[in-house]
């Protein structure tokens, strides 16, 4: 009996009039019957039927569990060849510029993406506040520290995120790595973080909860921690930037690429906190992080086409 002929992603894409990226996504979502992975290459049976493209149509196929999509993409990434140090450094550098720009912009930094790139190279931008320069440099130092933690397989501890905060808050040395000693409010939110005398205890409790979070899917794990960390708001300033760095630290420690919550998505991002504070349901944040993580994983795999 002769074995069934299989086609590559490129051959299937040409045959069906789709892009290779779309075919690969359909494979990862389990929508092409019989498709299977060898290494990081999808093999598609010659007689496989083209899935109905239900995007924007009422007859759309049932959606696959988003967690399964992430898990399938993770398998593909695990089967990719190991990056050289130069390749890894290049990817990290590209991500750092966008991540620094967006994370700081969410908190009011006025540097553009191009200006952020120049500042990270040591260039001073005329007519831009010193604070904005220091925030960019501090964020770079903090992200590089996160990369070192991942490389050295360091444990996730309270001292780690205090160190990250101390790097982020480069422009306010007296508040670096120190829990706040006064009440705070969150602009535009009706939620009030705990009183300062409760911060230490709640942060200790959160660190104990991390082990339970880890038993959940990766996106649930990081979303729950991020929501609770930002709700405690342990520092007088720099909580958002620190929290997003911690989120990426947790992702990278588990073998996933970091995600970039863009300034243009800040409305959706803020709404996730509002939903959580009103309903105690992390669903919105989990959904946002899952979507962003899928995007980054697809982008990562595209490098190996």
N, C-alpha and C positions, 0 to 999 in steps of 0.2 A: 504494500500500500504506500503510495507516495504521500509525503507530508504536504500540508497545505502551504501555499506560497504566502509569504508575508511581505508587506510593504513598509517603507520607511515613512516617517512623518512628512518629509518633503514630497515623496511620491503621492501620498494620500492627499496632501494639501492641494497639489496640482490637479489631481483627479477630481476632487470635490469642489474646486474653486474657492478654497479657504486659505488663510495664512497658516504658516507652520505653527505660529504661536497659538492660533485658535485650535488647531488639531491637537497640539500638546495639552492644552487646557481641557479639551473634551476627554482625552485619555485619562488625565489626572482626576477628573470628575466621575470617571467610570461610565461614561456615556457611549463609548465605542466597545461593543461587545467583542470579547476575545482579545483585546489589546493587552499586551504584557510588556514588562520592563526586562531588559538585559543590560546590566550596568546602568547607564543613564540614558539608554536608547529605547524608545518605544517601538514595538513591533506590532503591526496591525494586519490582521487577516485580509487577504485579497478580496474576500467576499463580504467583508464587514459593510453594514449599511450606514450611510450617512445619517447622523442624528438629525431630527427635525430641529431647526433653529427657532426656538421659541422665544428669543429675545424680543420683547415688546409685543408678543402675540398671545392670544388667549389660550392657544393649544400648546403652551410651553410644557416641556417635560417636567416631571416632578423634580424639584431641586434636591441635589445631594446634600447631606448633612455638611455644613461648613467645616466642622472639625475633621471630617473624612478627607475633604479637599486639602486641608493643611497637612494631614498625616501622609497623604499620597505625595504631596510636594516634598515633604521632608524625606521620604524614601528616595526620591529622585536626587535630592541634594546629597544625601549620604552616599549615593552611588557615583557621584561625580568625582573626578580626580582631585587630588589634593592641590590646592593653590600653592604656587611658589611664594616666597616671602615678598617678592616685588609685586606680584599680582595682588596679594592680600593687602599690602600697604597702599596700593593704588585705589582699590575699592574703598578702603577705610577713609582715605583722604577725600575722595569724591563725596562719600556719605557725610563726613564731618562738616563740610562747608554748608551743605543744605540743612543738615540737622541743627547746626549752630545758628544759622540764620533764622530758621523757622521757630525753634524753641525760644530764642531770645525775642523775636518779633512778637510772639504771643504775649510776652510780658512787657511789651512797650519799647523794645529796642528799635531805633530808627535806621540802622544800617541796612542797605539793600543787600541782595545776594552777592552782587559783584563787590561791593564795599566790604562785606564780611570776608570774602576770599582774600582780598588785599590785606585786610587787618591781620588775618591769620598768617600772612606771609611777612608781617612786620612793617607794613606800610601804614602811615598815619593819614586819616581822611580829614581833609580840611573842613572846618565848620561843623564837625560832628562832635558831640560831647565825649569827654574823656571816659565817662561812665560806660558809654556804648562800646568803646574800644576794650575796656577792661572786662566787660561782660563776655565779649567774644573770645578774648584770650583765656579768661577763666574757664569758659565752657570747653574750649579746646583742651586745656590741661586736664579737666575733669574727664573728658571722653578718652583721652590717652591713658589716664589712670584706670578707667574701666577696661580698656583693651588689655592692660597689663594684668588686671585681676582675672580676666578670662583666660589669658595665655598661661598664667601661673596656677590656674584652678584654685584660686583663693575662695574661702568660704564667705557666704553672705552674712555679714554681722553688723551690729549697730555701729561699730567703729568705722566700718567701710562707708556707710552712707553719711556719717559725720565728716569723713575725709572728703568725700565727693562734694558735700555742701561747702566745705572750707575752700575748695578750689573754685567752685561756682561763684562764691561771694567774695571775689578778689577785691572788689571796691569797698568792702565794709569789713575791715579786719577784726573789729571788736565783736562782730556777730557771727563769725565763721565757725561752723561746727558746734554751735551752742544752742540748746533749746531755748525757745523764747520765754521771757519772764513777764510778759504782759499779754492781755487779751487782744485778739485780732478779729477782724471781719474780712469777708471775701467780697470784693466789689461786684455788684450786680447779682448777688445771691442772698437769699433769705436765710441760708444755713449759717450757723455760728459755730466755729471750731471750739473744742473744749477749753476750759480755763487753763492757764499755764501750770497750775499745780497738779493737773491731771495728765499732762503731756508725757512725762517720763514713764508713768505706769502704763499708759495706753500704747506707747511705743514698745515697751517690753512685752506687752500682751500681743502686739502685732507680730513681733519676731517669733513668738511661740506659734502663732497661727500659720506662719509661713510653711511649716512642715505639713499641715493639713491642706493648704492651698496646692502644694506640689503634687498631691494625689489626684488633682483635677487635670483637665486638659490644659495645655500650656497657655492658651488664650484666656481661660478662666483664671488660672493662677496669677498671671501678671495683671489682669484687669482688677481682680479683687484686691491685690496688694496696692495697686496704684490708687484705687478709689479710697481705701482706708488710710493710706499715707497722706493723701491730699486733704482728706477730711480732718485728720488730726492737725494738719498744718503745723508741724513741730517747730519750725524756725520762723524768725521774725520776717525774713525775706528769702527769696530763692527757692521756695518750696516746689513751684512748678517745674523749673529747670532741673532741680535735683531729682524730683519724682520721675521725670521722663528719662533721665539718665539711668536711674535705678531700674525702670521698666526694661530698658535695652540691655542692661547688665544681666537681668534675669533671663531674657530671651537668648542672649549669646551664650550664657552658661549652659543652656540646654541644647545648644547646637543650632539655633535659629538665627537668621540675619536680624539686625536692628531695624526698627521702624521709624518713620519720620512723620510726626503729626504736623501737618503744614499749617502755616498761619491762615491760609484761606479756608481751612477746615475748623478754625477755632470755635465757630458757632456750634457745630455738631459736637465738638469736644466738650464745650461747656455744658451743653444740654445733657450729656451723659452723666455729669455730676448732679445736675438738677433732678434727673430721673431717679438716680440712686438715693438722693437725700429725701425725696418725696415718697418713694415706694420701697426703699431698702432692697431694690432689685438691680443687680449689676448687668442686666441683659444688654442695655444700650452700649455700655463700654466694651463688653465682650464682643459685640457685633462689630464695633468700630475697629478694635484691635485686630480681630480676625480678618477683616477686609484689608487693612493696611499690611498685615503680615503676608497675606496671600499675594498682594501686589509686589512686595519686596522679594518674595520667594520666586515668583514668576520672572521678575527682572534678573535675579541672580542666575536662574537656569538659562535665560536667554543668552547669557555670556558664553555658554558652552555649546551653542548651536554650531 
